[in-house]
C-alpha cells in the first residue's frame, strides 16, 4: 500500500475501536520495515533452520538471568508475537521463588 493508504487504514481501525477522537492523531509515523538494512522486514535475520536447530540454546536461565526476545520464543519466534510471548514467559519465570 502507498503510505497515505496505510495511514488511512490505520486511522480507520483506530476510530472503529477507540472512537471518533482517534481520527485526529497528534502525530503519525510510517515506517516501511522492508527497507531497513538490519531488520530485513521485521522477521528474524537468522538463516533458515537456525532457530529450529539451535533456538533452544538461547532459552535456559543462567543464574538469575532470564532471556527474552523474539528469537527465544517457542511459538512465532522471530516475530513480535513471539517476543511478547517470550517476555511474558520470562516474567513468570522471574517471579518464581528462588
Contact map, one row per residue, 1 for C-alpha under 8 A:
11101100000000000000000000000000000000000000000000000000000000000000000000000000000000000000000000
11111100000000000000000000000000000000000000000000000000000000000000000000000000000000000000000000
11111110000000000000000000000100000000000000000000000000000000000000000000000000000000000000000000
01111111000000000000000000000000000000000000000000000000000000000000000000000000000000000000000000
11111111100000000000000000000000000000000000000000000000000000000000000000000000000000000000000000
11111111110000000000000000000000000000000000000000000000000000000000000000000000000000000000000000
00111111111000000000000000010100000000000000000000000000000000000000000000000000000000000000000000
00011111111100000000000000000000000000000000000000000000000000000000000000000000000000000000000000
00001111111110000000000000000000000000000000000000000000000000000000000000000000000000000000000000
00000111111111000000000000000000000000000000000000000000000000000000000000000000000000000000000000
00000011111111100000011000000000000000000000000000000000000000000000000000000000000000000000000000
00000001111111110000001000000000000000000000000000000000000000000000000000000000000000000000000000
00000000111111111000000000000000000000000000000000000000000000000000000000000000000000000000000000
00000000011111111110011000000000000000000000000000000000000000000000000000000000000000000000000000
00000000001111111111111000000000000000000000000000000000000000000000000000000000000000000000000000
00000000000111111111000000000000000000000000000000000000000000000000000000000000000000000000000000
00000000000011111110000000000000000000000000000000000000000000000000000000000000000000000000000000
00000000000001111111110000000000000000000000000000000000000000000000000000000000000000000000000000
00000000000001111111111000000000000000000000000000000000000000000000000000000000000000000000000000
00000000000000110111111000000000000000000000000000000000000000000000000000000000000000000000000000
00000000000000100111111100000000000000000000000000000000000000000000000000000000000000000000000000
00000000001001100111111110000000000000000000000000000000000000000000000000000000000000000000000000
00000000001101100011111110000000000000000000000000000000000000000000000000000000000000000000000000
00000000000000000000111111000000000000000000000000000000000000000000000000000000000000000000000000
00000000000000000000011111110000000000000000000000000000000000000000000000000000000000000000000000
00000000000000000000000111110000000000000000000000000000000000000000000000000000000000000000000000
00000000000000000000000011111000000000000000000000000000000000000000000000000000000000000000000000
00000010000000000000000011111100000000000000000000000000000000000000000000000000000000000000000000
00000000000000000000000000111110000000000000000000000000000000000000000000000000000000000000000000
00100010000000000000000000011111000000000000000000000000000000000000000000000000000000000000000000
00000000000000000000000000001111100000000000000000000000000000000000000000000000000000000000000000
00000000000000000000000000000111111100000000000000000000000000000000000000000000000000000000000000
00000000000000000000000000000011111100111100000000000000000000000000000000000000000000000000000000
00000000000000000000000000000001111100111100000000000000000000000000000000000000000000000000000000
00000000000000000000000000000001111110011000000000000000000000000000000000000000000000000000000000
00000000000000000000000000000001111111111000000000000000000000000000000000000000000000000000000000
00000000000000000000000000000000001111110000000000000000000000000000000000000000000000000000000000
00000000000000000000000000000000000111110000100000000000000000000000000000000000000000000000000000
00000000000000000000000000000000110111111111100000000000000000000000000000000000000000000000000000
00000000000000000000000000000000111111111111100000000000000000000000000000000000000000000000000000
00000000000000000000000000000000111100111110000000000000000000000000000000000000000000000000000000
00000000000000000000000000000000110000111111000000000000000000000000000000000110000000000000000000
00000000000000000000000000000000000000111111100000000000000000000000000000000110000000000000000000
00000000000000000000000000000000000000110111110000000000000000000000011000001110000000000000000000
00000000000000000000000000000000000001110011111000000000000000000000000000000000000000000000000000
00000000000000000000000000000000000000000001111101100000000000000000000000000000000000000000000000
00000000000000000000000000000000000000000000111111000000000000000000000000000000000000000000000000
00000000000000000000000000000000000000000000011111100000000000000000000000000000000000000000000000
00000000000000000000000000000000000000000000001111111000000000000000000000000000000000000000000000
00000000000000000000000000000000000000000000011111111110000000000000000000000000000000000000000000
00000000000000000000000000000000000000000000010111111111000000000000001000001000000000000000000000
00000000000000000000000000000000000000000000000011111111000000000000000000000000000000000000000000
00000000000000000000000000000000000000000000000011111111000000000000000000000000000000000000000000
00000000000000000000000000000000000000000000000001111111110000000000000000000000000000000000000000
00000000000000000000000000000000000000000000000001111111111000000000001100000000000000000000000000
00000000000000000000000000000000000000000000000000111111111100000000000100000000000000000000000000
00000000000000000000000000000000000000000000000000000111111100000000000000000000000000000000000000
00000000000000000000000000000000000000000000000000000111111100000010001100000000000000000000000000
00000000000000000000000000000000000000000000000000000011111110000111000100000000000000000000000000
00000000000000000000000000000000000000000000000000000001111111000110000000000000000000000000000000
00000000000000000000000000000000000000000000000000000000001111111110000000000000000000000000000000
00000000000000000000000000000000000000000000000000000000000111111100000000000000000000000000000000
00000000000000000000000000000000000000000000000000000000000011111000000000000000000000000000000000
00000000000000000000000000000000000000000000000000000000000011111100000000000000000000000000010000
00000000000000000000000000000000000000000000000000000000000011111110000000000000000000000000000000
00000000000000000000000000000000000000000000000000000000001111011111000000000000000000000100110000
00000000000000000000000000000000000000000000000000000000011110001111100100000000000000000100000000
00000000000000000000000000000000000000000000000000000000001000000111111110000000001001100100000000
00000000000000000000000000000000000000000000000000000000000000000011111110000000011101100000000000
00000000000000000000000000000000000000000001000000000000000000000001111110011111111101000000000000
00000000000000000000000000000000000000000001000000100010010000000001111110001100011000000000000000
00000000000000000000000000000000000000000000000000000011011000000011111111001000011001000000000000
00000000000000000000000000000000000000000000000000000000000000000001111111111100011011000000000000
00000000000000000000000000000000000000000000000000000000000000000000000111111000010001000000000000
00000000000000000000000000000000000000000000000000000000000000000000000011111000010010000000000000
00000000000000000000000000000000000000000000000000000000000000000000010011111111110000000000000000
00000000000000000000000000000000000000000001000000100000000000000000011111111110111000000000000000
00000000000000000000000000000000000000000111000000000000000000000000011010011111011000000000000000
00000000000000000000000000000000000000000111000000000000000000000000010000011111111000000000000000
00000000000000000000000000000000000000000000000000000000000000000000010000010111111100000000000000
00000000000000000000000000000000000000000000000000000000000000000000010000011011111110000000000000
00000000000000000000000000000000000000000000000000000000000000000000111111111111111111000000000000
00000000000000000000000000000000000000000000000000000000000000000001111110001111111111100000000000
00000000000000000000000000000000000000000000000000000000000000000000110000000001111111110000000000
00000000000000000000000000000000000000000000000000000000000000000000000010100000111111111000000000
00000000000000000000000000000000000000000000000000000000000000000001110111000000011111111100000000
00000000000000000000000000000000000000000000000000000000000000000001100000000000001111111110000000
00000000000000000000000000000000000000000000000000000000000000000000000000000000000111111111000000
00000000000000000000000000000000000000000000000000000000000000000000000000000000000011111111100000
00000000000000000000000000000000000000000000000000000000000000000111000000000000000001111111110000
00000000000000000000000000000000000000000000000000000000000000000000000000000000000000111111111000
00000000000000000000000000000000000000000000000000000000000000000000000000000000000000011111111100
00000000000000000000000000000000000000000000000000000000000000000100000000000000000000001111111100
00000000000000000000000000000000000000000000000000000000000000010100000000000000000000000111111100
00000000000000000000000000000000000000000000000000000000000000000000000000000000000000000011111110
00000000000000000000000000000000000000000000000000000000000000000000000000000000000000000001111111
00000000000000000000000000000000000000000000000000000000000000000000000000000000000000000000001111
00000000000000000000000000000000000000000000000000000000000000000000000000000000000000000000000111
